[in-house]
Amino acid sequence: MGIMCKVLRGEFIESMHVAFAVVVDGNGQIVKNWGDPYYLTCVRSSLKPFQASASVKEGATDAAGFTTEELALMCASHNGEDIHVKTAQHMLEKLGYDMSYYECGSHTPYDKETKFELIKHSIKSTPLHNNCSGKHAGMLCLSKYLNADPKGYINPEHPVQKAIMAQVKKYSELDSFPLTIDGCSAPTPFMPLYNIALMFQKLTSSNYPELNVLYDAMTSNPYLIAGKNRFDTDFIEVMDGRAVTKVGGEAVRGLGIRKNNGEVYGIALKVLDGNQRCSPQVAIAIMKEMDLLSMDEMNLLDKHISTTLKNHRKLEVGSIEVEIL
């Protein structure tokens, strides 16, 4: 049985979302699951820390002089706020590249205030506003270090993507997986939730040097991972070095958390209909069920636990509740 997310209007259920989730330990054993732990799903942006690991392992990020802030942006699905745009711009400058090298495309910033400012001043969004601009700067960094032609760095046969997929196979413990195209045009695999959880357990375990670098960058720069009013940023900040999370498109999410007794868990979840609105609540409900959060941490994450629905007059009309069966 999966995890039920009930969308209430008044006291009545108006809609429901179902999530599958799995928790694994350092031995690769399933500690707990809800629904099918081997449910096949696209990893989407939850893959970003592992894509970034290829550049770190090869030494490309050191050669480029990337800072911890810039390493964090490589793992980000950011809001497109000024801090995100400027960080990506600095990464390109260090490589001697400009925006024309990007193959991620453009979209309006996720952050509403930034979006409205661009519209107000008749400024078009650029690839720097793309939530994946840090990831793509990291790919360009690896391409330069490998002395490969940066053109087509998103193609599966390019040396950059081959290096990345070798890392993904290592961490996921899969010999092969189907590849599809992500929103930013880079290759992205389908794999079971179990294997996504394995990757996040490794990210958090301190056993892999290149992942340690990225874990530390993520936990020390949570705002760069997402931004204003985003669960990923709030969660990483509250957990204060003890955990990370990374959302992906269509409501996939990976988490890694260190227990006080030294154990490290990896968690993967997927809201089956792809709706993101209950993903944070599901994540917190899982950790609460397994006693992985302190009361202080729960209190600080309260705005992501209790979701009140309001209408256009700001009147409370319902709520979203998560039920773990």
C-alpha positions, -999 to 999 in steps of 0.1 A, spaced: 0 0 0 13 34 -9 12 67 11 -21 85 7 -22 123 3 -58 136 8 -68 170 -5 -97 181 16 -122 209 8 -140 215 41 -143 180 57 -146 162 24 -120 145 2 -118 164 -31 -87 147 -46 -61 122 -37 -24 115 -46 -6 83 -40 31 80 -33 55 51 -33 86 52 -11 115 31 0 142 35 27 175 16 25 204 13 50 242 12 45 241 -25 36 217 -19 8 189 -35 27 153 -22 25 144 -9 60 109 1 51 88 6 20 54 18 10 41 6 -23 65 -10 -48 101 -4 -38 112 -13 -73 88 10 -90 104 23 -122 106 60 -125 126 88 -142 152 102 -119 150 137 -134 168 164 -113 172 142 -83 202 129 -103 221 163 -102 245 155 -74 256 123 -92 259 141 -125 281 167 -108 303 139 -92 319 131 -126 334 166 -128 346 165 -92 361 130 -96 380 139 -128 395 170 -111 377 194 -135 361 215 -108 394 219 -90 411 229 -123 384 255 -129 387 269 -94 350 263 -86 340 274 -51 318 254 -27 290 278 -37 295 269 -74 297 232 -66 263 235 -48 248 252 -78 259 222 -99 235 201 -77 207 227 -78 172 231 -93 173 268 -84 148 296 -85 166 319 -109 171 345 -83 200 370 -86 223 349 -64 217 318 -86 222 337 -119 253 355 -108 269 322 -95 263 305 -128 277 335 -146 309 334 -126 312 297 -134 311 304 -171 336 332 -167 360 309 -150 357 286 -180 362 314 -205 327 307 -219 295 327 -224 258 317 -225 261 307 -261 278 275 -249 247 264 -229 225 237 -244 199 238 -216 175 263 -231 157 292 -212 127 294 -190 113 321 -167 126 321 -132 107 299 -106 109 328 -82 78 351 -88 95 383 -77 124 378 -101 100 368 -129 79 399 -124 110 421 -123 121 408 -156 87 414 -171 85 449 -156 118 459 -173 111 439 -205 141 416 -199 140 382 -215 149 351 -195 183 336 -204 198 302 -199 213 315 -167 177 317 -153 172 280 -162 170 260 -129 197 237 -144 222 263 -153 246 252 -126 244 216 -137 252 226 -173 281 248 -162 295 217 -145 291 197 -177 309 224 -197 336 224 -170 341 186 -175 341 190 -213 368 216 -212 389 195 -188 386 165 -211 396 186 -241 364 176 -257 344 198 -281 318 215 -259 293 214 -287 269 186 -281 279 180 -245 244 169 -238 245 140 -263 247 105 -247 278 96 -268 297 128 -258 326 121 -234 309 142 -207 278 121 -206 298 88 -208 317 99 -177 285 109 -159 267 76 -167 297 56 -155 293 74 -121 256 69 -121 260 31 -128 285 29 -99 263 46 -74 230 30 -85 246 -5 -88 229 -9 -121 247 -22 -152 223 -5 -175 191 16 -176 170 33 -203 179 69 -211 154 96 -219 157 134 -224 153 157 -194 137 192 -195 171 207 -199 179 184 -228 205 163 -209 201 125 -207 182 112 -177 177 75 -167 147 55 -156 155 33 -126 137 17 -97 131 37 -65 153 13 -46 183 23 -67 176 60 -63 176 54 -25 209 36 -28 225 66 -45 213 90 -18 225 66 9 260 68 -7 258 106 -11 253 109 27 275 81 38 309 99 38 324 68 20 329 84 -14 353 113 -17 337 130 -47 303 127 -31 316 140 2 327 172 -15 292 177 -30 274 168 2 294 194 21 287 220 -6 250 213 -5 247 214 33 268 245 36 249 264 8 213 254 10 200 286 -5 218 278 -37 202 244 -40 167 259 -45 160 293 -30 132 313 -15 102 294 -2 115 260 -14 114 228 6 149 216 -4 165 248 9 145 249 41 150 212 49 188 212 43 191 243 64 171 230 93 189 196 93 222 215 97 245 191 79 226 159 89 207 154 57 201 165 21 172 162 -3 169 168 -40 136 171 -58 131 161 -94 105 167 -120 72 149 -119 74 146 -81 104 122 -77 126 130 -47 157 116 -31 169 121 5 199 111 26 199 113 64 224 105 91 210 91 123 224 100 157 237 64 161 259 67 130 236 49 106 229 65 73 196 60 54 188 67 17 152 75 9 134 77 -25 98 86 -31 76 92 -61 41 108 -62 26 86 -88 6 113 -106 36 137 -108 20 164 -86 46 182 -65 22 197 -39 24 169 -14 60 158 -20 74 177 11 47 164 33 53 128 22 90 132 29 85 145 64 58 119 71 82 91 62 109 106 85 85 111 113 72 75 110 108 63 113 117 87 141 144 104 121 135 139 130 138 157 164 109 178 178 130 209 171 134 199 135 97 191 132 88 225 145 111 243 122 97 224 92 61 230 103 51 251 73 58 221 51 39 197 73 6 215 77 -7 227 43 -38 249 45 -56 256 12 -69 291 7 -91 307 -19 -86 340 -38 -99 360 -7 -74 342 15 -102 322 32 -92 288 45 -112 262 24 -93 230 30 -60 212 37 -37 185 25 -32 156 48 -8 126 45 -18 92 57 8 65 61 -9 30 62 
